Amino acid sequence: MASNICSRLEIAIFMVGFVCANLVLPMCGNISEVFEYNWAPNHIISQGDQIKLTLDNVSGCGFESKKKYLFGQASVQIKLIEGDSAGTVTAFYVRLMASDGPVHDELDFEFLGNVSGEPYLAQTNIYVNGTGNREQRHTLWFLVDGIPIRVFTNKEDKGVLFPRQQAMSIRGSVWNADDWATQGGKVKTNWTNAPFFSTFRSFIIDACELLPETNDIMAECGKLGRFWWDKPAFVVLNRHRSHQLKWVHRKHLVYDYCKDKARFTELPRECIS
């Protein structure tokens, strides 16, 4: 699949009783009210309802939401780097701000560039209480659809940490990662093609906002029955969507940390629970 074919897609971070990497319909957001530029603002262009990020041999760049959220849904349309995008990463993610300490939660969508004519890979990762290493990678078969690609189930009753104790900001960025992003770092970024551009637009954030003075975040955002995501339909995937997820894993999953026995002498608990 050529990179220009899969360069536009819609993604969402959807977090309730499980974390689900899913594709949803977008709505427009007010850029200036919702986001601020927290990394290399001179590499960012705001155009109406969209944010254009630039990567060159000097710097990448990024933005984040002005507010923090705990549970809910965030979606966006992304136009990825076209043509030879090897070595580059375009990301849409939520995380606790670094200034709040190293013990952070984070949910990542990272789109790993490739040489012209080869497909992007979508890498998802989950950090809980500062610990990540939960990568999955998928090839992309779609422009826009509604098929889930990953679920991270809440297994706190089995001793598995789940990211529900810390509010997070919503972020986007582009950067150079040619030491690992493309074919394990074998293919480097071709800077003669720079600058590289990724564009984000049509944001929607439908989530529980937490104010800085909030002391009990679970009382504010975790009260059962208060939000639409508390309904039984959102607790687990239904049979149809479970079958869709199995199809994705069978046809498009190219890496799963839960199957990497060379990397882990003992598999993470969520992989065997």
Sequence and secondary structure as in RCSB ss.txt:
>XXXX:A:sequence
MASNICSRLEIAIFMVGFVCANLVLPMCGNISEVFEYNWAPNHIISQGDQIKLTLDNVSGCGFESKKKYLFGQAS
VQIKLIEGDSAGTVTAFYVRLMASDGPVHDELDFEFLGNVSGEPYLAQTNIYVNGTGNREQRHTLWFLVDGIPIR
VFTNKEDKGVLFPRQQAMSIRGSVWNADDWATQGGKVKTNWTNAPFFSTFRSFIIDACELLPETNDIMAECGKLG
RFWWDKPAFVVLNRHRSHQLKWVHRKHLVYDYCKDKARFTELPRECIS
>XXXX:A:secstr
  TTTTSEEEEEEEESSEEEEE        HHHHEEEEE GGGEEEETTEEEEEE SS  EEEEESSEEEEEEEE
EEEE   S  TTEEEEEEEE  GGG SS  EEEEEEE  STTS  EEEEEEEBTTB    EEEE   SS     E
EEE  GGGT   S SS BEEEEEEEE TTTTTGGGTS   GGG  EEEEEEEEEEEEEEE TT S HHHHH  TT
SSGGGSGGGTS  HHHHHHHHHHHHHHEEEEGGG TTT SS  HHHH 
